[in-house]
């Protein structure tokens, strides 16, 4: 059957997807915090994160270990021009890429979940820890995008 981490991945991605799909194009054009990226740029960063981590997970699962670089997150966001891309298009990419990762995780042999992964200058961690770290990072940013201060909400009627 499905391993525990695959079940967890699917359920956490589905919960995140529900929050992201409730964000409008208009709201996506607003910064998620003062002087921060636009929400659509932050979602684009999660697409970049999905691309990079997909490769990490696949190498670790097939080779039994992985060592690779960190990446220039702001440079990648600028390079992809996410500020000009419709929210719905970025969300489609996010959904597709995380579904693909979920399929990969479903097929990882259980003994490979302990594969050691070393990313940039970070301390080594097991593949299952890297996967959970990926989900924690994703959820943290989804919370930031979902939060709309009361002052920014349009008041309709009285």
N, C-alpha and C positions, 0 to 999 in steps of 0.2 A: 504493500500500500504506500501511500504518500508519507514521506518522512515528516517529522514534527516541524522542522524548520520550513519546509515547503508549505505546509498548512498555515503556519504563522505568517509567512510571506504573503500568500494569497489574501488572507483576511486583513492584514494591515494595509496592503495596497488597495483593496476594495474600499476600506474606510477612508483612506486618503483621497481616492478618486471621487467619492461622494462629496467631499468638501470642495475639491477643486472644480467639480462640474457646476457648483452653485455660484462661482465667481463670474461676473459679467465682463465683457470686453472693456466697458467703461472703468470698472474697478481695477481691472488688470493693468491699466495705464497709469495707475497711481503708485508712488513709491511705497514699499512695505514698511519703511521707517524713514524718518527724516534723513535726507542725504543718502538714502540707500538706493539699491536697484529698484526699478519698476517691478511690480508683481510678475509681469510677463517675463522679465529678465530673470527673476528668481526661479520661475518655473523652467525657463530655458537652462539655467544652471543645473536643475534636477535632471533634465534630459542629458546634458553633458556628463553628469555624475553617473547616470544609468549606462551610457556608452562605455565610459572608462571602467566602471565596476563590472559590467558584463564580461569584458575581456579578462579582468583580474580573476573573476570567479571561474571562468572557463579554463584558464591556464592552471589555476590551483587544483581544480577538479581533475584535469587530464594529466598534469605533470606531477602532482603530489606536493607541490610547493610553488610559491610565486614570489618574485622580487621585481619591483618596478618603481617608476618615478611617481611623485605627486605631479599635479599639473597647475598651470596658471589660470585659476578659475575666472578672474575678471577678464583676462585676455581672451579666453574662449567665448565668454558671453558677448564681448565686443565683436569678435571675429564672426560669430553667427548672426549678428544683427537682430537679436531677439526683440529689441524695442520696436522694430518695424513689422514684426510677424504677428498675425492675428492670434489671439489667445487660444481659439479653438484649434488652430493648426499645431500650436506648441503642445496643447493638451493631448491631441491625437498621437503625437510623437511620444509623449510621456507614457501614455496608456499602452501603446504598442511595445515600447522597449521594456517596460516593466512586466508585461505579459510574457515576453520572450525570456526575460530573466527568470520569471517564476517557473516556466517550463524547464529551463536549464537546472534550476535548484531541485525540482521534482525528481530529476534523473541523476543527481549526484550520489554515487555510492556512499553509504554511511561512513566507511572508513576514511573517505577523502574529506569529510567535514573537519577533520583535525589537521589538514594540510596547513603548513606554516606560511603565512603571507607577510611580506615586509614591504611597506609602502613608504618610499622616500626616507625621511629621518624618523618616522614613527616606530615605536617598539613593535616587534613581531607579534602577530596574533593568529589564532586559528581561523580557518575559513568560515566556520559557523559564527565566530565572533565578528569577522569582517562583514558578513551578511547582516547581522543584527545592528552593527554600527552603521551600515548603509541605510537600513530602515529607520533608525533613530534620527539620523541626519535628515532624511526625507521628511519624516513626520514633524520635526522641529521647524523646517521651512514651510510645510503646509500650514502649520499653526500660525506662522507669521503672515502668510498670505491671506488666511481666513479671517484674521482679526481686523475688523474695521472699526476705528474709534467712533464713539457715539456722535462726536462733533462732525464727522464726515458723512454720516447717514442723512439722507434727504428726508425732511419731515413733510408728510403729505396730509393736508387737512388739519383739523384741531379736534 
